[in-house]
Amino acid sequence: MRTTMNVLLTGNNLALRAGERPVPVPGSDQLLVRTRALALNNADLAHGGDERIAGYEFSGEVIGVGSGVDAGLVGARVAGTTPAAFAQYVVVHHRHVITIPESVSFEDAASLPTALLTESGALSVAGVGAGDSVLITAAASGIGLIGVQLARLMGAAPVIATTRSAHKRALLERIGADTAITTGEQDLVAAVLEATAGQGVSAVLDHVAGEMIAAVVPATRLGGKIISVGRLGGSEATVDLYALAARQATLQSVSYGFTPPETIGDLLAALESRVLPALADGRIKAVVDTVLPFADAASAVERLGSGQALGKIVLRMP
Ligand SMILES: NC(=O)c1ccc[n+]([C@@H]2O[C@H](COP(=O)([O-])OP(=O)(O)OC[C@H]3O[C@@H](n4cnc5c(N)ncnc54)[C@H](OP(=O)(O)O)[C@@H]3O)[C@@H](O)[C@H]2O)c1
């Protein structure tokens, strides 16, 4: 086997650029994966800090295992999330991957782990179940598109999705949103109250933060849960605590970047019973905007930064 591999580097305020690094060796509890596809996330646009291998999301085939890992996993098709993923070979904790159903391509699979982990985690923190009404803001974001589908899978109704771009509404409705709202053109609270018979939603999965947090409080039903998942509009928010109290609402913030590895493993394992079968039979679908060759990472970064993408941007490995 080769001793060096092609990678994409970040850090020193420079965008993704090609480099070469030694092939990693799997440690205890780790898999060695030959990657087949990589997916971009907003976090990949933060180029600060020391030079390092970029990326988090990947799919590929297990080609080796460290101590304490079942050697029977060699040959498995997996997708996962781990730092230093933008490389031909990745080492990852054996519980930080999902097994890819046969019907799902490597390109689609690479786009899923962060969204499945984050959105299923947030829906579970919100306690969303059958019959709950859910509002998902910036629902056309990579993770929001999976959040809408997972909420439906859990039996939530109605599922209400927001976008700032009218041309993205059709996509939101196609993936299962009962109501799509164009913020900036429609009154958010009025539209949510109309869709919920005046009650407001049981849960909000918010990907915007900034002014959106205060805006969704009056769209929340009595005792509702507001889960802050993303901060696309800035991480600082001013909330009127009287307004929150009037709705007896709970505001909770989640970040799976700060979640202990053990809990990440538990959250991914919990996908096996209900979500992976739905992925296999197409009830949950990856939404991929563009697949580009690994050598064209610059175009991938440009597309991600444009805000025009309808789904995830994926790099195919040579
Ligand atoms: N909590 C966690 O563990 C976790 C995990 C992963 C990601 N995140 C966070 O979740 C957010 C979404 O990530 P992503 O990678 O899925 O995003 P993404 O795919 O890059 O989403 C971009 C889309 O979000 C919308 N958007 C962008 N800026 C906005 C703003 N200021 N206000 C409203 N909408 C805005 C735009 O769609 P429209 O045209 O429809 O407005 C844009 O196309 C990010 O903040 C990310 O850091 C959190």
The ligand as an ORCA input file, in Angstrom:
! r2SCAN-3c Opt
* xyz 0 1
  N     -25.186     22.265     15.928
  C     -24.377     21.512     15.194
  O     -23.785     20.540     15.682
  C     -24.193     21.830     13.728
  C     -23.757     20.844     12.830
  C     -23.634     21.169     11.476
  C     -23.912     22.471     11.056
  N     -24.288     23.401     11.972
  C     -24.607     24.777     11.565
  O     -25.848     24.734     10.881
  C     -25.895     25.788      9.919
  C     -26.226     25.206      8.564
  O     -25.104     24.496      8.095
  P     -25.061     23.899      6.614
  O     -23.661     23.459      6.352
  O     -26.150     22.911      6.473
  O     -25.394     25.238      5.785
  P     -25.439     25.454      4.229
  O     -25.773     24.204      3.514
  O     -24.225     26.190      3.795
  O     -26.730     26.424      4.159
  C     -26.693     27.576      3.450
  C     -28.121     28.052      3.235
  O     -28.632     28.623      4.441
  C     -29.366     29.797      4.159
  N     -28.737     30.931      4.836
  C     -27.455     31.328      4.780
  N     -27.250     32.425      5.527
  C     -28.431     32.714      6.074
  C     -28.880     33.736      6.935
  N     -28.060     34.698      7.382
  N     -30.164     33.738      7.293
  C     -31.016     32.808      6.841
  N     -30.634     31.808      6.012
  C     -29.370     31.757      5.645
  C     -29.321     30.007      2.648
  O     -30.501     29.461      2.096
  P     -31.747     30.403      1.713
  O     -31.469     30.919      0.343
  O     -32.884     29.456      1.753
  O     -31.862     31.464      2.730
  C     -28.131     29.176      2.216
  O     -28.273     28.629      0.925
  C     -24.528     26.496      9.989
  O     -24.637     27.590     10.871
  C     -23.633     25.424     10.583
  O     -22.499     25.962     11.224
  C     -24.459     23.115     13.283
*
